[in-house]
Amino acid sequence: MNGTAHDDGAALKFERATIFKVRHRCIPVLVLGFIICMIDRVNVGFAAITANKDLGLTASMYGTGAGLLFIGYSIFELPSNLALERFGARRWLARIMVTWGVLSGATAFVTGPWSFYAVRFLVGAAEAGFFPGVVLYLTYWFPKRYRASYIGLFAVGSPLASVIGSPISGLLLNMHGFLGFKGWQWLYFIEALPAVLLGIWIFLFFADKPGDARWLSAQQKAWLEDELEKERVQHPERSHIPPLHMFYDPRVLMLALIFFLTIVPSYGVVLWLPQIVRSFGLSYVETGFVSTLPLIFGCIGTIVFAKTSDWMRERVWHSAAMAFLGFAGLASGALLSSPVPQLLAVCIAALGIWGLKGPWLALISESFGSSTAAAGIALVSTLGQLGGFAAPYMVGVIMEATGSYRIALLALAVQSLAGGIILLLWAKGFGRSYHAGAAPHPLPAE
């Protein structure tokens, strides 16, 4: 008996050592990449404080341009994720980062609405596949019982980007006139450089799968590949499904709808928060620092609820509860009249909006077998990420029509509420079965 306990303890120690080694090697780089990605996506919100006037952009024009990134992203998302599986994550993630960095920097040279629209679309096309590609990549390295925690650590890059980027963006706007360039031009150029540099690093030092990792021992490679293979055998697809046929897969359609509804509030908040905070009468630098407060709450929610999701081995209720918390915070922010209570309400909303990311993305990654994971995850992200276009456009139209952001916050709140309700209804039906034709089972399947 003591021998068995000793063996179990040694096996657990070996497992943890292997997972920690993978985590330390992969997660920090991927989180940094996502932080850079999100800064390059949402710095348009800070640039807009001065660039909109320089470029002659109305609120709806800005909303359209800010959202066009996600149109380009969505069009090229599926081909990009299939290319990642074909050419390997190391090469393809590096290609994505270098090209989006170059194009993001080119935004510094737009001259009006149409060039702004064009560059934003191209940045999205270049970036396409990064987010679902990383989610797919993590399924190559982490068994399901660890996945929400580590996908959550990756997803924390989204709010953390604004925590880091907002003060930096506020400071960069003060570079107005340096070497003859405007502050918003410096913002785009300087914040694009890290993407190119990190892309080169990924190409030189990343491994595609455990079997390629020189930094894992032979025993660690064998254990990890065996664990992942066991999961594939436990939940196989009934048959191969061509990628384009996945458009009609009920899993894709329902998961994409929920993804759309729950991502609209996050982009609505991030892309408009600097202008909302600026309306409180703050300076550029003050706006930068105050705008980080809700995103700090978002970081906390992302980490904490991803951990509890893995600990409780549950995905659906974690995701839905966070969507409802996002609704409550945004609705309160819309109804309150004083800036400080409004800001606190948005902080509570951010706790929920980003708190659902870990369990929700883990649920998506666990909903497809190995033969359909690349196409399935990409299509869910492709359709869902259209919320990134809808959010800034919707808020821009509402603010232009009403002159107030309160109704816009209420509209974002309704989206979060609808996403949580539909998720629970889907889960009550066939959604808790990961694969078409598979017997229903609890989430996750350990």
SEVEX-388610 format. One record per residue (C-alpha): residue number from 1; residue in one letter; x, y, z. Coordinates in steps of 0.1 Angstrom, whole numbers. Layout:
<pts>
+-----+------+-------+-------+-------+
!  nr ! rest !    xx !    yy !    zz !
+-----+------+-------+-------+-------+
! NUM !    A !     X !     Y !     Z !
...
+-----+------+-------+-------+-------+
</pts>
This chain:
<pts>
+-----+------+-------+-------+-------+
!  nr ! rest !    xx !    yy !    zz !
+-----+------+-------+-------+-------+
!   1 !    M !     0 !     0 !     0 !
!   2 !    N !    28 !    24 !     9 !
!   3 !    G !    45 !    14 !   -23 !
!   4 !    T !    14 !    23 !   -43 !
!   5 !    A !    11 !    56 !   -25 !
!   6 !    H !    47 !    63 !   -32 !
!   7 !    D !    43 !    54 !   -69 !
!   8 !    D !    12 !    77 !   -72 !
!   9 !    G !    31 !   105 !   -55 !
!  10 !    A !    60 !   101 !   -78 !
!  11 !    A !    37 !   100 !  -109 !
!  12 !    L !    19 !   132 !   -98 !
!  13 !    K !    52 !   149 !   -92 !
!  14 !    F !    64 !   139 !  -126 !
!  15 !    E !    31 !   151 !  -142 !
!  16 !    R !    33 !   185 !  -125 !
!  17 !    A !    70 !   189 !  -134 !
!  18 !    T !    62 !   182 !  -171 !
!  19 !    I !    32 !   205 !  -172 !
!  20 !    F !    51 !   233 !  -154 !
!  21 !    K !    80 !   230 !  -179 !
!  22 !    V !    55 !   233 !  -208 !
!  23 !    R !    38 !   263 !  -191 !
!  24 !    H !    70 !   282 !  -184 !
!  25 !    R !    83 !   276 !  -220 !
!  26 !    C !    51 !   284 !  -239 !
!  27 !    I !    26 !   305 !  -219 !
!  28 !    P !    47 !   336 !  -211 !
!  29 !    V !    56 !   340 !  -248 !
!  30 !    L !    20 !   334 !  -260 !
!  31 !    V !     6 !   358 !  -234 !
!  32 !    L !    31 !   385 !  -244 !
!  33 !    G !    20 !   379 !  -280 !
!  34 !    F !   -16 !   383 !  -272 !
!  35 !    I !    -9 !   414 !  -252 !
!  36 !    I !     9 !   429 !  -282 !
!  37 !    C !   -20 !   417 !  -305 !
!  38 !    M !   -46 !   434 !  -283 !
!  39 !    I !   -26 !   466 !  -280 !
!  40 !    D !   -24 !   467 !  -318 !
!  41 !    R !   -61 !   461 !  -320 !
!  42 !    V !   -74 !   486 !  -294 !
!  43 !    N !   -48 !   514 !  -295 !
!  44 !    V !   -71 !   528 !  -322 !
!  45 !    G !   -93 !   538 !  -293 !
!  46 !    F !   -66 !   561 !  -278 !
!  47 !    A !   -54 !   573 !  -312 !
!  48 !    A !   -90 !   584 !  -319 !
!  49 !    I !   -88 !   610 !  -292 !
!  50 !    T !   -68 !   632 !  -316 !
!  51 !    A !   -66 !   613 !  -348 !
!  52 !    N !  -104 !   615 !  -355 !
!  53 !    K !  -102 !   652 !  -359 !
!  54 !    D !   -70 !   651 !  -379 !
!  55 !    L !   -84 !   625 !  -403 !
!  56 !    G !  -120 !   640 !  -404 !
!  57 !    L !  -136 !   609 !  -389 !
!  58 !    T !  -171 !   611 !  -374 !
!  59 !    A !  -181 !   587 !  -345 !
!  60 !    S !  -197 !   563 !  -370 !
!  61 !    M !  -167 !   565 !  -393 !
!  62 !    Y !  -144 !   557 !  -365 !
!  63 !    G !  -166 !   528 !  -354 !
!  64 !    T !  -167 !   514 !  -389 !
!  65 !    G !  -129 !   516 !  -393 !
!  66 !    A !  -122 !   502 !  -358 !
!  67 !    G !  -145 !   472 !  -367 !
!  68 !    L !  -132 !   466 !  -402 !
!  69 !    L !  -102 !   448 !  -387 !
!  70 !    F !  -125 !   420 !  -376 !
!  71 !    I !  -140 !   417 !  -411 !
!  72 !    G !  -106 !   411 !  -426 !
!  73 !    Y !   -98 !   388 !  -396 !
!  74 !    S !  -130 !   368 !  -401 !
!  75 !    I !  -126 !   363 !  -438 !
!  76 !    F !   -91 !   348 !  -435 !
!  77 !    E !   -95 !   331 !  -401 !
!  78 !    L !  -103 !   296 !  -414 !
!  79 !    P !   -77 !   294 !  -441 !
!  80 !    S !   -51 !   307 !  -416 !
!  81 !    N !   -59 !   281 !  -390 !
!  82 !    L !   -58 !   253 !  -416 !
!  83 !    A !   -24 !   267 !  -428 !
!  84 !    L !   -11 !   266 !  -392 !
!  85 !    E !   -20 !   229 !  -390 !
!  86 !    R !    -4 !   224 !  -424 !
!  87 !    F !    29 !   244 !  -420 !
!  88 !    G !    33 !   242 !  -382 !
!  89 !    A !    25 !   266 !  -354 !
!  90 !    R !    61 !   279 !  -352 !
!  91 !    R !    63 !   291 !  -388 !
!  92 !    W !    27 !   303 !  -390 !
!  93 !    L !    24 !   322 !  -357 !
!  94 !    A !    57 !   339 !  -366 !
!  95 !    R !    44 !   349 !  -400 !
!  96 !    I !    12 !   363 !  -385 !
!  97 !    M !    30 !   385 !  -360 !
!  98 !    V !    55 !   399 !  -384 !
!  99 !    T !    30 !   409 !  -410 !
! 100 !    W !     4 !   423 !  -386 !
! 101 !    G !    32 !   443 !  -369 !
! 102 !    V !    43 !   459 !  -402 !
! 103 !    L !     7 !   467 !  -412 !
! 104 !    S !    -2 !   481 !  -378 !
! 105 !    G !    27 !   504 !  -379 !
! 106 !    A !    15 !   515 !  -414 !
! 107 !    T !   -16 !   529 !  -397 !
! 108 !    A !     6 !   559 !  -387 !
! 109 !    F !     5 !   570 !  -424 !
! 110 !    V !   -32 !   570 !  -431 !
! 111 !    T !   -46 !   603 !  -444 !
! 112 !    G !   -84 !   600 !  -443 !
! 113 !    P !  -114 !   577 !  -438 !
! 114 !    W !  -107 !   554 !  -468 !
! 115 !    S !   -70 !   548 !  -461 !
! 116 !    F !   -80 !   542 !  -425 !
! 117 !    Y !  -106 !   516 !  -435 !
! 118 !    A !   -81 !   499 !  -459 !
! 119 !    V !   -53 !   496 !  -434 !
! 120 !    R !   -76 !   484 !  -406 !
! 121 !    F !   -89 !   457 !  -429 !
! 122 !    L !   -54 !   446 !  -439 !
! 123 !    V !   -43 !   444 !  -403 !
! 124 !    G !   -72 !   421 !  -395 !
! 125 !    A !   -63 !   399 !  -425 !
! 126 !    A !   -27 !   397 !  -415 !
! 127 !    E !   -36 !   389 !  -378 !
! 128 !    A !   -62 !   363 !  -388 !
! 129 !    G !   -57 !   329 !  -372 !
! 130 !    F !   -36 !   341 !  -342 !
! 131 !    F !   -62 !   337 !  -315 !
! 132 !    P !   -78 !   304 !  -327 !
! 133 !    G !   -43 !   292 !  -337 !
! 134 !    V !   -30 !   296 !  -302 !
! 135 !    V !   -61 !   279 !  -287 !
! 136 !    L !   -55 !   250 !  -311 !
! 137 !    Y !   -18 !   251 !  -303 !
! 138 !    L !   -25 !   247 !  -266 !
! 139 !    T !   -46 !   216 !  -273 !
! 140 !    Y !   -14 !   200 !  -286 !
! 141 !    W !     3 !   206 !  -252 !
! 142 !    F !   -21 !   205 !  -223 !
! 143 !    P !   -46 !   178 !  -213 !
! 144 !    K !   -82 !   190 !  -207 !
! 145 !    R !   -79 !   190 !  -170 !
! 146 !    Y !   -54 !   218 !  -172 !
! 147 !    R !   -68 !   236 !  -202 !
! 148 !    A !   -91 !   263 !  -188 !
! 149 !    S !   -63 !   275 !  -165 !
! 150 !    Y !   -37 !   279 !  -192 !
! 151 !    I !   -61 !   291 !  -219 !
! 152 !    G !   -72 !   316 !  -192 !
! 153 !    L !   -36 !   327 !  -187 !
! 154 !    F !   -34 !   333 !  -224 !
! 155 !    A !   -67 !   351 !  -225 !
! 156 !    V !   -56 !   375 !  -197 !
! 157 !    G !   -35 !   391 !  -223 !
! 158 !    S !   -67 !   408 !  -235 !
! 159 !    P !   -75 !   430 !  -205 !
! 160 !    L !   -38 !   431 !  -195 !
! 161 !    A !   -31 !   447 !  -229 !
! 162 !    S !   -51 !   477 !  -219 !
! 163 !    V !   -37 !   478 !  -184 !
! 164 !    I !    -2 !   481 !  -200 !
! 165 !    G !   -11 !   499 !  -232 !
! 166 !    S !   -35 !   526 !  -219 !
! 167 !    P !    -9 !   545 !  -199 !
! 168 !    I !    17 !   540 !  -226 !
! 169 !    S !    -7 !   552 !  -253 !
! 170 !    G !   -16 !   583 !  -232 !
! 171 !    L !    21 !   591 !  -229 !
! 172 !    L !    28 !   586 !  -266 !
! 173 !    L !     0 !   610 !  -275 !
! 174 !    N !    22 !   636 !  -258 !
! 175 !    M !    49 !   631 !  -284 !
! 176 !    H !    29 !   653 !  -307 !
! 177 !    G !    53 !   673 !  -330 !
! 178 !    F !    84 !   652 !  -322 !
! 179 !    L !   104 !   648 !  -355 !
! 180 !    G !    74 !   663 !  -373 !
! 181 !    F !    50 !   635 !  -365 !
! 182 !    K !    17 !   637 !  -346 !
! 183 !    G !    13 !   619 !  -312 !
! 184 !    W !   -11 !   593 !  -327 !
! 185 !    Q !    14 !   585 !  -354 !
! 186 !    W !    41 !   577 !  -328 !
! 187 !    L !    16 !   556 !  -309 !
! 188 !    Y !     9 !   533 !  -340 !
! 189 !    F !    45 !   531 !  -350 !
! 190 !    I !    61 !   524 !  -316 !
! 191 !    E !    34 !   499 !  -304 !
! 192 !    A !    38 !   479 !  -336 !
! 193 !    L !    75 !   471 !  -333 !
! 194 !    P !    72 !   444 !  -305 !
! 195 !    A !    50 !   422 !  -328 !
! 196 !    V !    77 !   420 !  -354 !
! 197 !    L !   104 !   412 !  -328 !
! 198 !    L !    84 !   386 !  -310 !
! 199 !    G !    74 !   369 !  -343 !
! 200 !    I !   111 !   365 !  -351 !
! 201 !    W !   117 !   350 !  -316 !
! 202 !    I !    88 !   325 !  -320 !
! 203 !    F !   102 !   314 !  -354 !
! 204 !    L !   137 !   307 !  -339 !
! 205 !    F !   128 !   291 !  -305 !
! 206 !    F !    93 !   276 !  -306 !
! 207 !    A !    84 !   239 !  -311 !
! 208 !    D !    53 !   227 !  -330 !
! 209 !    K !    44 !   197 !  -308 !
! 210 !    P !    58 !   178 !  -277 !
! 211 !    G !    77 !   154 !  -299 !
! 212 !    D !    97 !   184 !  -314 !
! 213 !    A !   106 !   199 !  -280 !
! 214 !    R !   143 !   195 !  -273 !
! 215 !    W !   137 !   209 !  -238 !
! 216 !    L !   115 !   180 !  -227 !
! 217 !    S !   130 !   147 !  -217 !
! 218 !    A !   121 !   115 !  -237 !
! 219 !    Q !   100 !   104 !  -207 !
! 220 !    Q !    81 !   137 !  -206 !
! 221 !    K !    75 !   137 !  -243 !
! 222 !    A !    61 !   101 !  -241 !
! 223 !    W !    39 !   108 !  -211 !
! 224 !    L !    24 !   140 !  -227 !
! 225 !    E !    18 !   124 !  -261 !
! 226 !    D !     2 !    94 !  -244 !
! 227 !    E !   -21 !   116 !  -222 !
! 228 !    L !   -33 !   136 !  -253 !
! 229 !    E !   -38 !   104 !  -273 !
! 230 !    K !   -60 !    89 !  -245 !
! 231 !    E !   -83 !   119 !  -248 !
! 232 !    R !   -85 !   117 !  -285 !
! 233 !    V !   -95 !    80 !  -282 !
! 234 !    Q !  -121 !    87 !  -256 !
! 235 !    H !  -139 !   113 !  -277 !
! 236 !    P !  -134 !   105 !  -314 !
! 237 !    E !  -153 !   121 !  -342 !
! 238 !    R !  -177 !    96 !  -358 !
! 239 !    S !  -162 !   104 !  -393 !
! 240 !    H !  -141 !   130 !  -410 !
! 241 !    I !  -159 !   162 !  -417 !
! 242 !    P !  -146 !   185 !  -446 !
! 243 !    P !  -137 !   220 !  -432 !
! 244 !    L !  -163 !   238 !  -453 !
! 245 !    H !  -191 !   214 !  -441 !
! 246 !    M !  -183 !   226 !  -406 !
! 247 !    F !  -203 !   258 !  -414 !
! 248 !    Y !  -234 !   236 !  -410 !
! 249 !    D !  -223 !   219 !  -378 !
! 250 !    P !  -247 !   227 !  -350 !
! 251 !    R !  -218 !   230 !  -326 !
! 252 !    V !  -202 !   257 !  -347 !
! 253 !    L !  -233 !   277 !  -352 !
! 254 !    M !  -244 !   277 !  -316 !
! 255 !    L !  -209 !   283 !  -301 !
! 256 !    A !  -203 !   311 !  -327 !
! 257 !    L !  -236 !   328 !  -317 !
! 258 !    I !  -227 !   327 !  -280 !
! 259 !    F !  -191 !   338 !  -288 !
! 260 !    F !  -205 !   368 !  -308 !
! 261 !    L !  -229 !   379 !  -280 !
! 262 !    T !  -203 !   376 !  -253 !
! 263 !    I !  -174 !   393 !  -272 !
! 264 !    V !  -194 !   424 !  -282 !
! 265 !    P !  -193 !   438 !  -246 !
! 266 !    S !  -155 !   433 !  -243 !
! 267 !    Y !  -147 !   452 !  -275 !
! 268 !    G !  -174 !   478 !  -269 !
! 269 !    V !  -158 !   486 !  -236 !
! 270 !    V !  -122 !   485 !  -247 !
! 271 !    L !  -126 !   505 !  -279 !
! 272 !    W !  -147 !   532 !  -264 !
! 273 !    L !  -135 !   534 !  -228 !
! 274 !    P !  -107 !   560 !  -234 !
! 275 !    Q !  -132 !   584 !  -250 !
! 276 !    I !  -158 !   578 !  -222 !
! 277 !    V !  -132 !   584 !  -195 !
! 278 !    R !  -118 !   614 !  -214 !
! 279 !    S !  -153 !   629 !  -212 !
! 280 !    F !  -149 !   631 !  -174 !
! 281 !    G !  -126 !   661 !  -181 !
! 282 !    L !   -92 !   643 !  -176 !
! 283 !    S !   -59 !   648 !  -194 !
! 284 !    Y !   -44 !   623 !  -218 !
! 285 !    V !   -22 !   608 !  -192 !
! 286 !    E !   -50 !   607 !  -166 !
! 287 !    T !   -73 !   591 !  -191 !
! 288 !    G !   -46 !   565 !  -197 !
! 289 !    F !   -43 !   555 !  -161 !
! 290 !    V !   -80 !   557 !  -152 !
! 291 !    S !   -89 !   536 !  -182 !
! 292 !    T !   -68 !   507 !  -168 !
! 293 !    L !   -90 !   503 !  -137 !
! 294 !    P !  -118 !   482 !  -153 !
! 295 !    L !   -92 !   461 !  -171 !
! 296 !    I !   -74 !   453 !  -139 !
! 297 !    F !  -106 !   438 !  -127 !
! 298 !    G !  -108 !   420 !  -160 !
! 299 !    C !   -74 !   404 !  -154 !
! 300 !    I !   -84 !   392 !  -120 !
! 301 !    G !  -116 !   377 !  -133 !
! 302 !    T !   -98 !   359 !  -161 !
! 303 !    I !   -73 !   342 !  -138 !
! 304 !    V !   -96 !   334 !  -109 !
! 305 !    F !  -125 !   320 !  -128 !
! 306 !    A !  -103 !   299 !  -151 !
! 307 !    K !   -87 !   283 !  -121 !
! 308 !    T !  -121 !   276 !  -104 !
! 309 !    S !  -134 !   262 !  -137 !
! 310 !    D !  -106 !   236 !  -138 !
! 311 !    W !  -108 !   230 !  -100 !
! 312 !    M !  -146 !   223 !  -102 !
! 313 !    R !  -143 !   206 !  -136 !
! 314 !    E !  -172 !   227 !  -149 !
! 315 !    R !  -175 !   251 !  -179 !
! 316 !    V !  -211 !   261 !  -186 !
! 317 !    W !  -222 !   277 !  -154 !
! 318 !    H !  -189 !   295 !  -149 !
! 319 !    S !  -193 !   311 !  -184 !
! 320 !    A !  -230 !   319 !  -180 !
! 321 !    A !  -225 !   334 !  -145 !
! 322 !    M !  -198 !   357 !  -158 !
! 323 !    A !  -220 !   368 !  -187 !
! 324 !    F !  -247 !   377 !  -162 !
! 325 !    L !  -223 !   396 !  -141 !
! 326 !    G !  -212 !   416 !  -172 !
! 327 !    F !  -248 !   424 !  -178 !
! 328 !    A !  -254 !   437 !  -143 !
! 329 !    G !  -223 !   459 !  -143 !
! 330 !    L !  -229 !   474 !  -177 !
! 331 !    A !  -266 !   480 !  -170 !
! 332 !    S !  -257 !   497 !  -137 !
! 333 !    G !  -231 !   519 !  -155 !
! 334 !    A !  -258 !   530 !  -180 !
! 335 !    L !  -282 !   540 !  -152 !
! 336 !    L !  -258 !   557 !  -127 !
! 337 !    S !  -252 !   594 !  -132 !
! 338 !    S !  -219 !   601 !  -113 !
! 339 !    P !  -186 !   593 !  -130 !
! 340 !    V !  -171 !   574 !  -100 !
! 341 !    P !  -200 !   550 !   -95 !
! 342 !    Q !  -202 !   546 !  -133 !
! 343 !    L !  -165 !   536 !  -134 !
! 344 !    L !  -170 !   512 !  -105 !
! 345 !    A !  -199 !   496 !  -123 !
! 346 !    V !  -178 !   491 !  -154 !
! 347 !    C !  -151 !   475 !  -132 !
! 348 !    I !  -177 !   450 !  -120 !
! 349 !    A !  -188 !   444 !  -156 !
! 350 !    A !  -152 !   438 !  -167 !
! 351 !    L !  -148 !   412 !  -139 !
! 352 !    G !  -176 !   392 !  -156 !
! 353 !    I !  -168 !   400 !  -193 !
! 354 !    W !  -133 !   387 !  -191 !
! 355 !    G !  -139 !   362 !  -163 !
! 356 !    L !  -158 !   340 !  -187 !
! 357 !    K !  -129 !   338 !  -211 !
! 358 !    G !  -110 !   308 !  -196 !
! 359 !    P !  -140 !   284 !  -191 !
! 360 !    W !  -156 !   295 !  -223 !
! 361 !    L !  -125 !   291 !  -245 !
! 362 !    A !  -118 !   257 !  -228 !
! 363 !    L !  -154 !   246 !  -236 !
! 364 !    I !  -148 !   255 !  -273 !
! 365 !    S !  -115 !   237 !  -275 !
! 366 !    E !  -131 !   206 !  -259 !
! 367 !    S !  -161 !   206 !  -283 !
! 368 !    F !  -142 !   192 !  -313 !
! 369 !    G !  -122 !   160 !  -319 !
! 370 !    S !   -86 !   161 !  -333 !
! 371 !    S !   -98 !   158 !  -369 !
! 372 !    T !  -121 !   188 !  -367 !
! 373 !    A !  -104 !   210 !  -341 !
! 374 !    A !   -85 !   233 !  -365 !
! 375 !    A !  -116 !   240 !  -387 !
! 376 !    G !  -141 !   240 !  -358 !
! 377 !    I !  -122 !   263 !  -335 !
! 378 !    A !  -114 !   286 !  -364 !
! 379 !    L !  -150 !   288 !  -376 !
! 380 !    V !  -164 !   295 !  -341 !
! 381 !    S !  -138 !   323 !  -338 !
! 382 !    T !  -144 !   335 !  -373 !
! 383 !    L !  -181 !   340 !  -369 !
! 384 !    G !  -179 !   350 !  -332 !
! 385 !    Q !  -152 !   376 !  -339 !
! 386 !    L !  -176 !   395 !  -361 !
! 387 !    G !  -187 !   409 !  -328 !
! 388 !    G !  -155 !   429 !  -329 !
! 389 !    F !  -169 !   447 !  -359 !
! 390 !    A !  -205 !   450 !  -345 !
! 391 !    A !  -194 !   464 !  -311 !
! 392 !    P !  -176 !   496 !  -322 !
! 393 !    Y !  -200 !   502 !  -351 !
! 394 !    M !  -230 !   498 !  -328 !
! 395 !    V !  -216 !   521 !  -301 !
! 396 !    G !  -206 !   547 !  -327 !
! 397 !    V !  -240 !   548 !  -343 !
! 398 !    I !  -258 !   550 !  -309 !
! 399 !    M !  -235 !   577 !  -296 !
! 400 !    E !  -238 !   597 !  -328 !
! 401 !    A !  -276 !   595 !  -327 !
! 402 !    T !  -281 !   602 !  -290 !
! 403 !    G !  -250 !   621 !  -280 !
! 404 !    S !  -246 !   598 !  -249 !
! 405 !    Y !  -228 !   566 !  -241 !
! 406 !    R !  -254 !   554 !  -216 !
! 407 !    I !  -277 !   538 !  -241 !
! 408 !    A !  -246 !   522 !  -257 !
! 409 !    L !  -237 !   506 !  -224 !
! 410 !    L !  -272 !   493 !  -220 !
! 411 !    A !  -271 !   478 !  -255 !
! 412 !    L !  -238 !   461 !  -246 !
! 413 !    A !  -254 !   448 !  -214 !
! 414 !    V !  -283 !   432 !  -233 !
! 415 !    Q !  -258 !   413 !  -255 !
! 416 !    S !  -240 !   399 !  -225 !
! 417 !    L !  -273 !   388 !  -210 !
! 418 !    A !  -285 !   371 !  -242 !
! 419 !    G !  -252 !   353 !  -245 !
! 420 !    G !  -255 !   338 !  -210 !
! 421 !    I !  -291 !   327 !  -215 !
! 422 !    I !  -285 !   311 !  -249 !
! 423 !    L !  -254 !   293 !  -234 !
! 424 !    L !  -276 !   277 !  -207 !
! 425 !    L !  -303 !   267 !  -231 !
! 426 !    W !  -277 !   252 !  -255 !
! 427 !    A !  -261 !   233 !  -227 !
! 428 !    K !  -294 !   219 !  -214 !
! 429 !    G !  -300 !   204 !  -248 !
! 430 !    F !  -273 !   188 !  -269 !
! 431 !    G !  -245 !   212 !  -262 !
! 432 !    R !  -229 !   191 !  -234 !
! 433 !    S !  -220 !   165 !  -259 !
! 434 !    Y !  -186 !   175 !  -274 !
! 435 !    H !  -190 !   157 !  -306 !
! 436 !    A !  -218 !   149 !  -330 !
! 437 !    G !  -233 !   116 !  -321 !
! 438 !    A !  -214 !   112 !  -289 !
! 439 !    A !  -231 !   103 !  -256 !
! 440 !    P !  -237 !   134 !  -234 !
! 441 !    H !  -213 !   137 !  -204 !
! 442 !    P !  -203 !   163 !  -178 !
! 443 !    L !  -179 !   191 !  -186 !
! 444 !    P !  -150 !   185 !  -187 !
! 445 !    A !  -146 !   148 !  -194 !
! 446 !    E !  -122 !   136 !  -167 !
+-----+------+-------+-------+-------+
</pts>
